[in-house]
Amino acid sequence: MDKAGKINDWLIGEGRLLGDGIAIVSGYARHLLAAGVPLSRARIAQRLANPLLAAWGVIWTPEETRDYKVPRTVLDTGSWHGSPFQRVLEDRSALRKRLTRLDPDKDHQTYLEIAEAGGTDFFAMVLEYGDGSAQGCSFVTNDPDGFEQIHLDTIADTRQALAAAMEPVAMRRSSESLLRTYLGNGPANAVIDGTILRGEHTDLDAVVMFSDLRDFTSKSERWSEAELLKALDGYFEIVVQAVFARDGDVLKFIGDGILSIFPVDDRNDHECRCLNAIAAARQVTSSLETLNDKRASEGAAALAIGTGINMGPVTYGNIGSPDRLDFTVIAPTVNLASRVQDLCKVLGEPVLATTAVADLAKDQFRSLGAHSVKGVSAPIEVFALHRREASKAPD
């Protein structure tokens, strides 16, 4: 059996069953080396059906094998335009480029960077999947003589088997990416793990954070659609970043409201999760100041955000009709977080919390007394962050 045949057998057999992109690419590279290909770097890129990410991929070198992600914004930069990867994917053809006599004024920065790292020869080709999509992969050698034609033939003759091994991994990765983008990490993990039946749910404790953009209704009547969308994007970004940075999960965008949770993993974790939510709220307040400075420089009006934090039992799972399901969290705990957030405007505070939260972080709050909230029979005591805490930059 020829060298390519042995590699193909491994790819569609043992390699495909690994089910892991890093393991497949690492094994493929080792087999190419064993076949005499002087490989110094391999990159297998996979497109994603995701509004935020353009692609993910795996980079192999003799020192390590790692995966990476490509934000969709990269497609608007020089890193993509005119690159060998753009050409290969658009033409669906192979590309070979010697890297020993490059012209900095004419050759793409990709070639220049690879050559600076020691690369002498570059080869790229496409992998075609069953859904008609094209994926890009590239190979580099540091050998002074570059690739020989037999090396390029070996790589090219294994592309179909490589595609067969990588396609199932890529499809799973794409599906998981979409789930995480639209559902959040927690719900996505639950769905991936098989929590997909209507009515299937989990009862747990969680810190619930509800954020809302002040005066959104009046703004939507006065502002243009472009102004409104830009404001919402800026607001959503600072809240989501703050929640993710503290291991929380954003479950819902409800108009201009954002529902986030910090699940309590065990009975001793309540204080930690409360502190995470408080730190996230602080970061939102600090980041809002930065955002408003930028908006002021652009002649745009300042934004104000109210955040309510509560802790307690919640029900987490699938609800809906036989034809449409929603993975969400429901409980009086959630409703109270929303009602406490409503008091932010009334009391002139950016962040308010319930007793359940304040009792676990007493040094960070001051009581504003008891107040009536909709849907609760008796007034509840609410707490605001100390003035110095409310404006403090995140740790």
N, C-alpha and C positions, 0 to 999 in steps of 0.2 A: 504494500500500500504506500502511495506517495505521502509526502509530508503534509500537504493540505488535507488529504483524506483522513489522516490520523487526527488532525485538529478538528475536522468536521465531526468525526465520530464522537469526540469528547464533548463538543459543544451541544450536539443534539441529544446526547445521552446524559452523562454525569453532570456536565456543565449546566444544562437546562434545568435539571432537578435541584440545583443549588438554590434557585429562587431568589437570589440576591445579586444586585448589580455589581457591587464591589467584588464579591467572590468570583463572579463569572469573568469580569474583565481581568482580574488578577490572574486567574487560571489561564485565560486565553493568552495573556502576555507571556506567561511562563512557557506555554506550549510553542509560541512563536520563537522565543529564545532557543528552546530546545531544537527547533527546526532550522536553526542557523540564522534567523533574522536578527540583525544587530540593532535591536529595539532599545531606545533610550527613554521614550515617552509615548504613551498612547492616551487618547482622549475619545471617549464614546459619549456623545451627546444625544439627549432624547427630548423632543418637543413635548410641552405640556399643554393640555386644553385647560388653561387657567388664566383668568383675567389679570392676575398679578405677576405670575411667573411665566417666562417664555420657555424655559427649558431646565432640565436637570441633567447631570451627567456624572461620569466617573473618569478621573485622571489617574493613570498608572505611571509610576516611575520605579526604578529599582529600589528606592528607599521607602516608598509608601504607596498605598492605593487609597484614594479618598473620593468622596462625592462632593458635588457643588450644585448651586442653584444660580440661575440667570434671571434677574428681574426683567420684566417686560420693558421697562424703561431703557434697557441697554440697546434695544432694537432701534432707538432713535439717535444713537451715538455713532462715532467713528469706529468704535470697537466692532460694530457689526457691519456698517456700510462699507462695501469694498473689500470685506474680509474674505479669506478663502472659504470660510464656512458658508457665507451667504452665496458665493458662487456655486459651490458644490450642491447645496440644497436647491437652489433655483434651477440649475442646469441638470441636476441629477446625473452628474458625470464625475469621473475621477480627476484628480489634480495632483501633479507632481511639481515640486519647486526645489531646486538646489539653493542652499542658503549661504554659499561661500562668497558670492560677489553681489551683494545687495546694494541697491541705491536708496539711501534714506529719503530722498525726495520723491521717489516713485513707488517703492515697495511698501505694502501695508505694514502697519505697526506690529501685527501678529508675527510676520516673518522676522522683523527686526528683533523682537523680544526673544523669540525662540533661538535665533542665531546668537544673541548676546549670552544666552544660557548654555551655549555650546553646541547647539544643533547645526548639522551640516546638510541635512536632506529632509524634506517634508513631503508626506503623501496623505491625501484625503480622499474619501469615497463616501457614498451614501449607503445606508441600510434601508431597504424598502419593506414596509410592514403590510400585513393583510388588509388593513383599512385604507390603504393607498397613501399613507403618510411616508415622508422621507426623513430619515434621521442621519446626522452627520458623524463621522469619526475620522480621526487623524492619527498619524504615526510619524515619529521623529527618530532619527538616529544621530548620534554624535560621532560615528565612525568617519574618519577623514575621507574615506572613499565613497561615503554615502551608501544608499541602497543599491544593490544589484537588481537586475530585472527579475531574477528568480525570487528575490525577496518580495518584490511588489506583486508578483504573480501569486505567491503563497498567501499574502494578505488578501488579495482580490478574490482568490478562489475559496476563501473561507467566509466571505461576507454574508452569504445566504444562511449558513449555519449560525453565524454570530447573531444575525437578525432573529432567527428562530429562538435562540436562547434568551435574547434580551427583550423580545416583544412582550411576553407575559409579565415580566417585571415592570416594563414601562407602562403597560396598561393598568396594572395595580397601582403604581405610583401616581399616575394621572388621576385615577379615581379617588385615591386617598387625598391627593392635593385639593381636588374640588370639594370634597367633603369638609376638609379643614377650613377652606376659605369661606364656605357658606354656612357651616354649622358650628365651627369652633373646634378646638382640639378635643375637649371632653366628649361631646356628642359624636364627633367623628370616630374617636376610638371605640365608643360603645357600638356604633353601627358596624364598624369594621370587624369588631369582635362578635357580631351576630345579634345584637340587641335591635332587632328590626321588626318585631311583631307589634301590631296595634295593641295598646294597653300595657305593654311590657315596660316596667318602670323600676326605679331604685329609690328607696328612702334613705336620706342621709342628712347630716348637718352641713350647712354652708354659710359663709358670709356673702351676703347679696349686696351689690352696689348698683344703684340706679342713677344714671346721669341724664341731665336734660339741658337743652339749650334754651336760655331765657328769651321770652318774647318771640318765639319762633313764628307764631301765627301772624303777628303784625309784620314781622320781617318778610314773610312769604308774600304778603300783600303789597309791600312797598318795593322790594328788591326785584331785580331782573332774575330770570332763571339762572343765568351764568353766575351772578353774584351769590345767589342762594346756594348753588351747588359747590362753589369754591369755599364758602363759609362752612358748609356741612363737611366737606372733605377735610378741611383743616381741623375742625372740632373732632370728627371721628378719629382722625389719625392720632391726636394727642391722647385721647382716652384709651384707644386700643393699645398703643405703645406702652402706656403706663400699666395697664392691666396685665399684658403679656410679660412685662419686665418683672412682675411680682408673682408669676406663675398662676395668674387667674385666667378665666376663660370668658370671652365675649359671646353671649348666647344670641342676643337679638339686637337689631336696629329697629326700633319701633317709632317710625316717623323721625323725630329728632331726639328720641330717647334711646339710651343704650343700657341694656341689661347685662351685667357681668356677675360672675360668681367665683368664689374661692372655696372649693370643696374642702371640707374637713376630713382628712384621711384617717385619723384615729381620735380617740377620746381625749388625748393629750395635746391635740393640734389646734384647739380653738384659739388660743392666744396668738399663736404664730400666724394663723390665717387672718385674724383681725388686724394684726400689725401689717401684714401684706396689703390688705385693702386700704388701710389708713395711709401707708406709704404711696400707694397708687393714687389716692385722692390728692395727696400733697403734690405729687408729680404733675397731675392734671392742672392744679392751680398754678404751679410754677411755669409749666409749659404754656399755659394760656397767656401769661404775661408776655412771654416771648412772641407768641403768635400775634397778640394784639399790637406789639411794637412793630412787627412786620406789616400788619394790616394798616396801621397808622401811616407808615412810610409810603404806602400805596394809595392813601386817601380813602381807605375803607373803614367802616364803623367797627368799634370794639365789640367783642363777643363776651357773654357772661354765661357761666355754667353752674348749675346746681347739682350737688351730689348727695344722695342719701344712702346710708350704710346701716344694715341690720344683719343680725345673725340668728339662725334657728333651723328647725327641721324643714326640709323641702322634699318634694317628689320630683324625680328627674327621669324623664323617659318619653316614650312615644304616645302622642295623642292625635286624634283627628278622625277622619272618615275612612271608609274602606278604600277610597280612591286617592286620598291625600293625607299624608302624615306630617307631623311637625315634632321635632325633638326639642323639648323645652323643659323648663322647671316651673312648677306651680306650688303655691302654698301661701298662707297668710304672711309668712316671713317675707315673701317677694312683694306682696301688696303693701306691707307696711314700709318697706324700703322706698317704694315709689311715693307713698304719702308723705314720708319724712322729707323726701327730696322736694315735694311741693312747698314745704315750709321754708326752704332756703330763700326764696324771694320775699316771703312775708317777713322773715327775721333778718334779712340782709346778710346772710352767711353763705359762703360758697360750699361748705361741707357741713352736714348734720348727721349725727348718729344716734342710735337708740341706746338704752341702758345696757342691753346685751353686749354691745360693742364697747361702750365707754367703760364698763366695769373691768374690762381686761386691759385697758390702756388709760387708767385714770389720770396719769400725769400729762396726757396730751389733750384733755378735754376740759371744758367748763360747762356747767349746766345752764341752760336757758329757761329752765322751769318746765311746767307741764302745759301742753297745748292740745287742743282738739284736732283730730284728723279724721277725714272722711272714712266711714266704714268701721270705725272703732268706737265703741260705746263710751269709754272713759278716756279723759285726757291722758296723754303719755308724756313722759319727760324726755326732752331732746337735749343733745349736747353738741357744742361747736368746738372746733379745734381752737386752741389758744392762738391769739393773734400772731405771735411769733412763729407758731407751727404752720399756720395757714399759708404764710408767705415764704416759708423755708424751702430752699432748693432740695430736690430729692437726694437721698444718700448715695 
